[in-house]
Amino acid sequence: MKMYFDVYIRPMGEPFFPGMAFDPNMNFLNGWDRLELLDDQLKLTIDGVSKALGDGTQIYDAEKAEFETGTLKVSGSEWTYLRNTYHGTACDVLLLDPNNQNFFVAAFNVRLSVTKILESGQSIVIKIKGKGEKAISEDYSESHLVCVDQTGGTALIRGIIYAVGGTTPITGATVQIQKGATILTDTSDNNTGEYLFIATAGTWTFTVTKSGRTFPTGQTLAVEADHEYVKDFTALT
């Protein structure tokens, strides 16, 4: 599922949380700097960091976030400001839907680097990227990632598709969720095996398929608005 966002960054501040509200006309973006990207190579990924337990099971006890812009063209003074403000600094990243400011995705505590790629005359081409790792609570209330939709009830559903054994991600698996006549489809990421849906409240039934693999069937998830859910799948064969 591909979406397009305006991109903002700031030095790390007070986190958002699912269910919060804001008025886009009342200084919500004060303290944020908007990044004017030259291409559509924006990337923001959040992956679980697993830990093996003594009984052979695994749990997520941390998340790692990776953020990377495409290229930006800035002036000399803008380069100096961005470099001095953000390079090596723990920051927050905000992706705001330009067509609906009631929907946004935010990631917190990502340490950024600001790098010069090319300088020509009065213009400088740069790239901003960053990583962060954060311990998470069982209910994900301290997650790196927050997805908020104030317009009526959507939630974030994500997870990783694993091979037999539950440690190696499977890429290119088709993940389908269905609620009544509504069907949403995503493909597990080529690097991480992760899928992602933004879904309305209700009970969704999952189907995971990939040639040469079998997966558990009949799996369901009851979703409430303004919440985030993690549901992983491990192949049976």
Secondary structure as GFF3:
##gff-version 3
##sequence-region A 1 237
A	DSSP	beta_strand	6	11	.	.	.	ID=ss1
A	DSSP	beta_strand	33	35	.	.	.	ID=ss2
A	DSSP	beta_strand	43	52	.	.	.	ID=ss3
A	DSSP	beta_strand	58	74	.	.	.	ID=ss4
A	DSSP	alpha_helix	76	86	.	.	.	ID=ss5
A	DSSP	beta_strand	90	96	.	.	.	ID=ss6
A	DSSP	beta_strand	103	120	.	.	.	ID=ss7
A	DSSP	beta_strand	123	135	.	.	.	ID=ss8
A	DSSP	beta_strand	145	149	.	.	.	ID=ss9
A	DSSP	beta_strand	154	162	.	.	.	ID=ss10
A	DSSP	beta_strand	174	179	.	.	.	ID=ss11
A	DSSP	beta_strand	182	187	.	.	.	ID=ss12
A	DSSP	beta_strand	194	200	.	.	.	ID=ss13
A	DSSP	beta_strand	202	209	.	.	.	ID=ss14
A	DSSP	beta_strand	219	223	.	.	.	ID=ss15
A	DSSP	beta_strand	228	230	.	.	.	ID=ss16
A	DSSP	beta_strand	233	234	.	.	.	ID=ss17
###
